Structures are given as structure tokens and as C-alpha cells.
Amino acid sequence: MNDNNRPDEKTADEPVSAPEVQATPSQTNPVEAVVAPALEAGWERATLEKLAFASLNEQKATRRWKTGVRLAWLGFLIVLVWIGLHRGTAPANVTTPHTAVVEIKGEIADGADASAEFVNSALRAAFEDEGARAVVLLINSPGGSPVQAGMMNDEIRRLKAKHKKPVYAVVEETCASAAYYIAVAADQIYVDKASIVGSIGVLMDGFGFTGLMDKLGVERRLLTAGENKGFLDPFSSQSERQRGYAQAMLNQIHQQFISVVKAGRGSRLKETPEMFSGLFWSGQQAVELGLADQFGSLEFVAREVVKTEDIIDYTRRENVAERLAKRFGAALGEGAMKAALRSAPAIR
């Protein structure tokens, strides 16, 4: 029999097929290779433990962050208060010779930096220091309250008599109205030739809306106990009697202002019909009229008049602690008080 006819034998030219190999589960599906061990080891418990530890770590990190932020804010607040307390106080007693300076800047009003409370406190510290050869009022103010100005004028004259130290006023930009009321307590007033000086007068300003309300058909319902209790109300009409009363009060305060100016300046004043009319003048005109003495700056007065070039500032300013106390501790009452005092006469 011919061997080529055997069915179970292959010729040399036929390709030989590779033997079949049975695939394992890990070779057919890689996911199964990863999941299978987890299933065998109890993956539920391991996953829950991991989540619990992750949650605890996150809570700890959050607490640490909040604590750090709070400590940072606390430290920042302590630094601000410390700086504010040191800025708001006058320097300790200085025995070396120097020129003491107290600034009067901005609006003269209760609660402002240029208030009798702050300025008088600074003045007392300046006069009491052994090394202060003279006190200089450095003024740049358009005016304000006649009450505050009067309290400062009185205190300056009292301290001058007690400590026997000279006082000089140095005007920068403006010394008008209540600011000039204070300046005349000084022994001499120095100005720049372009400074604004004067405005010896009194005003009480406000608005009346009664005509507008009639046109709009708005009715004002104001209840008072007392015939004249609401006569400064801008939404109520004002009678001639009430107007005359207010004018008489302003005239009286004006006369007080004039008396203070005359007492302070004395024979140096060259009075004119318009001197006490509320007009203001340049520094050059003020010197010519006797409202000021001569030209000069703070440095000039310290160097040429006091003969002590070392200048120490005694100005007391509202510090951070006081500002926070006013803002948070008296916010409710402050609004009501301002509304009540808004129509009070002011020297400006």
C-alpha cells in the first residue's frame, strides 16, 4: 500500500498547526485578576476602613485650618490695638529742650480729632513737660463747633497762666471761624501769605420742604408737647417769632466770638466795618489787618522764635481701640444723638 494515501499523516509541505492551549481566567480578563483577591479578602471591610480614616483625616485638617486662621486674626487684632494705643497717647515726659506741637486739623467737632477732649488732653501734656519751651498750635481747619472752640480757648488761656509758657499759632492752609476762635488765644499768630484767615461769624443752616410737600400732596404729621418744640423741623413751616428767636441766639454767639477775638488780639486789630461780618482774608491781608502777626512756618517758629529746633508732636488722635468701641459699643445711640444735634448752630 502506498504511504501517501494514509489519512493520518501529513506531507512535508503542509503547515503544522500550533497546539491548542487552554486560557486561564487571568489571561482572558485582567479585571478579574484584580477583583478576585479583593473578594477573597473581604473588600467591603477594607473599603469602609479606608473611608473612615479619610474622613477623620479631613476633619482634623479642617480643624487645624480653622484654628490657624483664628489665631492669625487674633494676632493681627492684637497688633492693631497695640499700634493704635501707642499712636493715640502723648509722649512721656521729655526733659530735653524742645518745641511742643499740637495739631488742630479738620472739622472742629465733638468726637473728631479736633475736639476739645483730644486737643485739651494734648495741650495739658505739652504744658506739663519740663522740656517744652513753648507750645505751637498747628492749625489747618475751616471751623466747626463754637462750643468746642470755646472750651479749647479757655483751656489754652488757663494753661498759659499756670505754666508761664508762650503759645504760638501757626496757620497752614486755613484758619477760619471756630479755628480762628482758638487761634486768638495764642500770643502770636503766624501765617503763610496765601493762607485763609478770618470768617468771624456764625451760621445755622438747614432746609425747608413745606412748599414741595404741598405740591406733592404730602402731609407732615409731627406731634409735639410745647409750642416751639419742632420749630427747627425742615418739614414744618417757621413763624416770624421763631425765626427772630433763632436770629437772636446767633447774634449772641456772634458777640461772644467778637469779644474773644478782641480780647486775644487787643490793640493789634485794625478794625474795619467788615472785620466781623464773616468775610475771610488772605494771610497777607490778615497781617495788615492785625488778625495775624507775621509770616512763618512751624520750622521757622521753632528755630527763630522758640530757639529750639527739636519738635515733638503731642497731638492725641483716636486710636484703634477707641474707634472700635465707638463703632460697636455706641452705634445705636450715636445715630439718635447726631439726629438730635444736627440742627444746632455751628461756627463754620
C-alpha positions in Angstrom: 0.0 0.0 0.0 1.2 3.5 -0.8 2.1 5.5 2.3 0.9 8.8 0.7 -2.7 7.6 1.0 -2.6 7.4 4.8 -5.1 9.8 6.2 -3.3 10.4 9.5 -0.1 11.5 8.0 0.8 14.9 6.6 3.1 15.7 3.8 6.1 17.8 4.4 4.6 20.8 2.5 1.6 21.1 4.8 1.8 23.7 7.6 1.9 22.3 11.1 -0.7 24.0 13.4 0.3 25.1 16.9 -1.0 23.0 19.7 -4.1 24.4 21.4 -3.5 25.9 24.9 -6.4 26.4 27.3 -6.6 30.0 28.5 -6.7 30.8 32.2 -9.1 33.4 33.7 -6.3 35.8 34.4 -5.2 35.8 30.8 -8.7 36.3 29.4 -10.0 39.1 31.8 -7.4 41.3 33.6 -10.2 42.9 35.9 -10.9 39.5 37.3 -7.3 39.2 38.2 -7.5 42.4 40.4 -11.0 41.9 41.8 -10.7 38.3 42.7 -8.1 38.7 45.5 -10.2 41.6 47.0 -13.3 39.4 47.0 -11.4 36.7 48.7 -10.0 39.1 51.4 -13.3 40.9 52.3 -13.2 44.1 50.3 -16.2 45.6 52.0 -14.5 45.9 55.3 -11.3 47.3 53.8 -13.1 49.9 51.8 -15.1 51.1 54.8 -12.0 51.4 56.9 -10.3 53.5 54.2 -13.3 55.8 54.0 -13.5 56.2 57.8 -9.8 57.1 58.1 -10.0 59.5 55.1 -13.0 61.3 56.8 -11.1 61.6 60.1 -8.1 63.0 58.4 -10.1 65.5 56.6 -11.9 66.7 59.8 -8.5 67.0 61.5 -7.1 69.1 58.7 -10.2 71.3 58.7 -10.0 71.9 62.4 -6.3 72.8 62.1 -7.0 75.3 59.3 -9.8 77.0 61.3 -7.7 77.2 64.4 -4.8 78.7 62.4 -7.0 81.3 60.8 -8.5 82.3 64.1 -5.1 82.6 65.7 -3.8 84.7 62.8 -6.8 87.1 63.1 -6.3 87.3 66.8 -2.7 88.2 66.4 -3.5 90.7 63.7 -6.1 92.4 66.0 -3.6 92.5 68.9 -1.0 94.2 66.8 -3.5 96.8 65.5 -4.7 97.6 69.1 -1.1 97.8 70.3 -0.2 100.2 67.4 -3.3 102.2 68.0 -2.8 102.6 71.7 0.7 103.8 71.2 -0.2 106.2 68.5 -3.1 107.7 70.5 -1.1 108.7 73.6 1.1 111.7 74.1 4.8 111.1 74.6 6.2 110.6 78.0 7.7 113.5 79.9 10.6 114.8 77.9 13.1 116.9 79.8 15.4 117.9 77.0 14.5 121.3 75.5 12.0 121.1 72.6 9.1 122.8 70.9 5.8 121.1 71.6 3.3 120.9 68.8 -0.5 120.2 69.0 -2.3 119.8 65.7 -5.8 121.2 65.1 -6.8 119.9 61.7 -10.2 119.2 60.0 -13.6 119.9 61.4 -13.8 121.1 65.0 -16.5 118.9 66.5 -17.2 116.6 69.4 -15.8 113.1 68.6 -13.5 114.4 65.9 -9.7 114.5 66.1 -10.0 118.3 66.5 -12.3 118.0 69.6 -11.8 119.7 72.9 -11.4 116.3 74.5 -8.4 115.4 72.4 -6.8 118.8 71.9 -7.1 119.8 75.6 -5.6 116.5 76.7 -2.6 117.1 74.3 -2.2 120.7 75.5 -2.0 119.6 79.1 0.6 117.0 78.3 2.6 119.6 76.3 2.5 122.3 79.0 3.4 119.9 81.8 6.5 118.5 80.1 9.6 120.1 81.6 11.5 120.3 78.4 8.7 122.1 76.4 9.9 125.7 75.9 6.8 126.7 74.1 3.6 125.2 72.6 2.7 125.6 69.0 -0.8 125.2 67.7 -0.5 123.9 64.1 -3.9 124.8 62.6 -5.5 123.8 59.3 -9.3 123.9 59.8 -12.3 125.5 58.3 -14.0 125.7 61.7 -16.9 123.9 63.3 -18.5 123.9 66.8 -18.3 127.2 68.8 -18.7 125.1 72.0 -15.7 123.0 71.3 -13.7 126.1 70.2 -14.6 127.9 73.3 -13.5 125.1 75.6 -10.1 125.0 73.8 -9.7 128.8 74.0 -10.5 128.7 77.8 -8.0 125.8 78.4 -5.2 127.5 76.5 -5.5 130.7 78.5 -5.7 128.7 81.7 -2.6 126.7 80.9 -0.6 129.7 79.8 -1.3 131.4 83.1 -0.5 128.3 85.1 2.8 127.2 83.4 4.0 130.6 82.2 4.9 129.2 78.7 4.3 131.0 75.5 1.8 129.8 72.9 2.1 130.3 69.1 -0.4 129.5 66.4 0.9 128.5 63.0 -1.6 128.5 60.2 -1.1 126.2 57.2 -4.0 126.3 54.6 -7.0 127.6 56.6 -7.8 129.1 60.0 -11.4 130.2 59.7 -14.3 130.6 62.0 -14.0 128.3 65.0 -10.4 127.6 64.2 -9.6 131.3 64.4 -11.7 131.4 67.7 -9.0 129.0 69.1 -6.0 130.8 67.4 -6.6 134.1 69.1 -5.8 132.5 72.5 -2.1 132.3 71.3 0.4 135.0 72.0 1.2 135.3 68.3 -0.3 134.0 65.0 1.9 133.1 62.1 0.5 132.5 58.6 1.5 131.9 55.1 0.8 134.9 52.8 -1.7 132.7 50.9 -3.4 131.2 54.0 -7.2 131.8 54.5 -7.9 133.6 57.8 -11.0 135.0 59.5 -14.7 134.3 58.8 -15.7 135.8 62.2 -19.3 135.0 62.1 -22.0 132.4 63.0 -24.4 130.4 60.9 -27.2 127.9 61.3 -28.0 126.1 58.1 -30.9 123.8 57.1 -33.6 123.2 54.5 -37.4 123.8 54.3 -39.5 121.4 52.2 -43.0 122.7 53.0 -43.7 124.1 49.5 -42.6 120.9 47.8 -44.7 118.8 50.2 -47.8 120.9 49.3 -47.2 120.3 45.6 -46.7 116.6 46.1 -49.7 116.3 48.4 -47.6 115.0 51.3 -48.9 115.8 54.8 -46.4 116.2 57.7 -47.7 114.6 60.9 -45.5 115.9 63.7 -46.7 115.7 67.3 -45.0 117.9 69.9 -45.5 118.9 73.5 -44.5 122.5 73.6 -45.4 125.3 71.2 -41.9 125.7 69.8 -40.6 122.2 70.2 -40.5 121.5 66.5 -39.6 124.9 65.0 -36.3 123.6 63.5 -38.1 120.8 61.8 -37.4 121.1 58.0 -40.8 119.7 57.1 -42.8 122.3 59.1 -43.3 126.0 58.5 -41.4 128.5 60.6 -43.1 131.6 62.1 -41.5 135.0 62.2 -41.4 134.8 66.0 -39.4 131.5 65.8 -37.1 133.0 63.2 -36.5 136.0 65.4 -35.6 133.8 68.3 -33.1 131.8 66.3 -31.5 135.0 65.0 -31.2 136.5 68.5 -29.4 133.4 69.6 -27.0 133.6 66.6 -26.3 137.3 67.3 -25.5 136.4 70.9 -23.0 133.8 69.9 -21.5 136.2 67.4 -20.9 138.8 70.1 -19.2 136.1 72.2 -16.9 135.4 69.2 -16.1 139.1 68.7 -15.3 139.6 72.4 -12.9 136.6 72.3 -11.2 138.0 69.2 -10.8 141.5 70.7 -9.5 140.1 74.0 -6.9 137.9 72.2 -5.7 140.4 69.6 -6.1 143.6 71.6 -4.6 146.8 70.1 -3.1 144.9 67.2 -6.5 144.8 65.5 -7.2 147.4 62.9 -10.9 147.2 62.9 -13.0 147.8 59.8 -16.7 147.7 59.2 -16.3 144.3 57.6 -13.9 142.7 60.0 -16.7 140.9 62.0 -19.0 140.4 59.0 -18.0 136.8 58.3 -15.6 137.7 55.5 -12.2 135.9 55.3 -8.9 137.2 54.1 -5.6 136.0 52.7 -2.6 135.7 55.1 -1.1 138.8 53.7 -4.3 140.8 54.3 -4.7 139.2 57.8 -1.3 140.6 58.8 -2.2 144.0 57.5 -5.5 144.0 59.5 -3.8 142.7 62.7 -5.7 139.4 62.6 -2.2 137.7 62.3 1.3 138.9 63.3 3.7 137.8 60.6 4.6 135.1 58.1 6.2 131.9 59.3 6.0 128.1 59.3 6.3 125.6 62.1 10.1 125.2 61.5 10.6 129.0 61.4 8.8 129.4 64.7 10.8 126.6 66.4 14.1 127.8 65.0 13.8 131.6 65.1 11.1 132.3 67.8 11.3 129.5 70.4 15.1 128.9 69.6 14.6 125.2 69.9 14.6 123.3 66.6 13.8 119.9 68.2 10.0 119.5 67.6 7.9 116.9 69.4 4.3 116.2 68.4 1.8 115.9 71.3 -1.3 115.5 69.2 -3.7 113.0 70.6 -5.6 111.0 67.9 -8.4 108.5 68.2 -6.7 105.1 68.4 -7.9 101.8 67.1 -9.4 100.6 70.4 -11.5 103.8 70.8 -12.6 103.6 67.2 -13.8 100.0 67.6 -15.6 100.9 70.9 -17.4 103.8 69.3 -18.3 101.7 66.3 -19.6 98.6 68.1 -20.5 99.9 71.5 -22.3 103.1 70.8 -23.6 102.6 67.3 -27.3 102.7 68.3 -27.1 105.8 70.5 -24.8 107.7 68.2 -27.3 107.8 65.3 -30.0 109.2 67.6 -27.7 111.8 69.1 -26.5 113.0 65.7 -30.0 113.4 64.6 -30.8 115.5 67.7 -27.8 117.7 67.3 -27.9 118.2 63.6 -29.7 121.5 63.7 -27.5 123.0 66.5 -25.7 126.2 65.5 -22.2 125.8 64.3 -19.4 128.3 63.6 -18.0 127.4 60.1 
